[in-house]
Amino acid sequence: MRREGSAFQGVGVVVLKELSDHLTSVRMRVLEWLVVLVALAALYGAIQQIKDTTAEDPFLFLRLFTTSREPLPSFVSFISFLVPLMAIGLGFDAVNGEYNRRTMSRILAQPIYRDALLFGKFLAGLATLAVSLITLWLLVMGLGLLLIGVPPGAEEIGRCILFLIVTVIYAGVWLAVALLFSIVFRSAATAALVTLGIWLVITFIWPVLAGAVAQMIVPIDPRYAALGLQTPGTAEAEHILARLSPSTLFAETVVAILDPTTRSLGPIYLSQMQGAVLGAPLPIGESILIAWPQTVGMIASAIVLFVIGYVIFQRQEVRA
Amino acid sequence: MSGEIVIEAKGLTKKYGAATAVDHISFSVGRGEIFGLLGPNGAGKTTTILMMLGLTDISEGEIRVLGFDPAREPLSVKRRVGYLPDAVGFYDQLTAADNLRYTARLIGFKKAEREEKIAAGLNRVGLSEFADKRVSTFSRGMRQRLGLAEILMKGAQIAILDEPTSGLDPHATSELLAIIRAFKAEGVSVLLSSHLLERVQSVCDRVALFSGGRIALMGSVAELGREVLGGGFVVDIEADGAGLAERLALIPGVSGVERTGISKLRLHADRDVRPEAAVEVVGSQGRLRYLGVQEPSLDAIYNRYFETRPNEELTMKDGARDAA
């Protein structure tokens, strides 16, 4: 038998309420300032570097995002570890906070399904992240225009917009992680710690570990090693393992989109490179094709994580 | 019980793995009735309430709330039933009115009726002047009243109150009970759970005493008193008069006279002997200062019932052994 009514009844109400909570919270303000300051630092480094070195570059504007100057990392690398922090900051107490405030049973006694509460919380978190990322993006674009003085071409604008979309998707993945742990753990502090721990492991330890695990699965062939080459099987295994981490997926997607000369994100044979004009930029459509699997991978992992959380939440006891 | 039945449970059961939280309970609540689910913590009261609202699965049996099945039609049930959870919480950073606005939007009230209903609800519980204050400044009693304002705003036909009086001072408790009585006057059925028996005794039309997931006793307080405490009436008298105690002992139906203080007497009888006692006092030229009959108290009923129960269980076990 089907249950009556729509699972989405009340989603809009929950989204609006959560959104206003997020946008007025002190936490959000702190995160915003953190992001803005860090991004400005990275941007400053990039612009110094661009002014020093680049004489002629058809994609000068995109360099803004990817160029780094020691000791600061590039804007993209800053974003790739700040976005998870923002998402975790917004999501770690989404569900358990309702229990701890003892509002959960009162809200669920209203004519809505639990689905609406969870969807609403996720969408509101994503909207908040999108708003702050768009703001940041506009800020960077504007500063870039002012400081470099070269207007970006249509394709550059297109690539910048794609970068923004991919960043929002990446934020969605981490928001889903944070939401999942806020459902699993009743204590907000535990949820925050566990989520941050997982972020640390996935972002900083897993890439190193992936290489070691890959060598265990496919041992290095001494013949390749003698020639100073990577064993193809090992390299492939390492890539597959590394791509389990959303950070890797994001990094690869961004490389494909912001660097038009990127032709492949995995290891390729020399034979596959035959006839290629190295260093020649690809059209935007081709770059999208290269980044497509990674992007879909991120969307899929966000959905899977959300569904796991959804199932747990549906079966959870309401009483605190 | 009068008229239409709004809640009806039959063999309602909730199991958590091997443990049974609610064990085949059956009861019904009529329109405009105040029904008390009483019993110690962990007796299954809250679980029963959650099953009524469709917030937890039913393992066995069935329940109908206003004719709807909460497991299948939870939205219809929740649209018509107001729920005040145990130690209700609100969003502290929002004002009282904003908290209610959020709920009103979730219920789906139109903008025009929303403000009116919120103002009316807050007014009824005496929180009008605090409408624009943040809930973080509210006392526990005010939070409970805000919870009741939410139910009033919702226009619920049934109000389910889980431990509404726990943690409240006597003044706040009596305010709360007054609001609950007002619900009844409007034809709203009230189902309230509590472990504080005497506090709710005064408002409940009927009560169900829970114990270990079962309903041990059900009925009005007077009925239960007769059933558990025996048919005895206790009449207290404060009066002087020569040989009064002896004369009172001769009233038909009086089984004993006890001296409880200076010129204070207590009669144990099998019926209400107040009229006869008054006649005797006046007849003996005594001065009557007090004459009252003790209402059976739920506390006494509860304690008496569970004093005798262990023996029952013992005999039941013996019986089972014999049968085996």
Chai-1 contact restraints between the chains, C-beta under 6 A:
chainA,res_idxA,chainB,res_idxB,connection_type,confidence,min_distance_angstrom,max_distance_angstrom,comment,restraint_id
A,M1,B,R72,contact,1.0,0.0,6.0,A-B,restraint_1
A,E4,B,E73,contact,1.0,0.0,6.0,A-B,restraint_2
A,E4,B,L75,contact,1.0,0.0,6.0,A-B,restraint_3
A,G5,B,L75,contact,1.0,0.0,6.0,A-B,restraint_4
A,G10,B,L106,contact,1.0,0.0,6.0,A-B,restraint_5
A,V13,B,R105,contact,1.0,0.0,6.0,A-B,restraint_6
A,V13,B,L106,contact,1.0,0.0,6.0,A-B,restraint_7
A,K17,B,Y102,contact,1.0,0.0,6.0,A-B,restraint_8
A,R101,B,G89,contact,1.0,0.0,6.0,A-B,restraint_9
A,R102,B,A87,contact,1.0,0.0,6.0,A-B,restraint_10
A,R102,B,G89,contact,1.0,0.0,6.0,A-B,restraint_11
A,T103,B,G89,contact,1.0,0.0,6.0,A-B,restraint_12
A,S105,B,P85,contact,1.0,0.0,6.0,A-B,restraint_13
A,R106,B,P85,contact,1.0,0.0,6.0,A-B,restraint_14
A,R106,B,V88,contact,1.0,0.0,6.0,A-B,restraint_15
A,L108,B,L55,contact,1.0,0.0,6.0,A-B,restraint_16
A,A109,B,L53,contact,1.0,0.0,6.0,A-B,restraint_17
A,A109,B,K78,contact,1.0,0.0,6.0,A-B,restraint_18
A,A109,B,Y83,contact,1.0,0.0,6.0,A-B,restraint_19
A,Q110,B,T103,contact,1.0,0.0,6.0,A-B,restraint_20
A,Q110,B,L106,contact,1.0,0.0,6.0,A-B,restraint_21
A,Q110,B,I107,contact,1.0,0.0,6.0,A-B,restraint_22
A,P111,B,L75,contact,1.0,0.0,6.0,A-B,restraint_23
A,P111,B,K78,contact,1.0,0.0,6.0,A-B,restraint_24
A,P111,B,R79,contact,1.0,0.0,6.0,A-B,restraint_25
A,I112,B,L106,contact,1.0,0.0,6.0,A-B,restraint_26
A,V318,B,L55,contact,1.0,0.0,6.0,A-B,restraint_27
A,R319,B,T46,contact,1.0,0.0,6.0,A-B,restraint_28
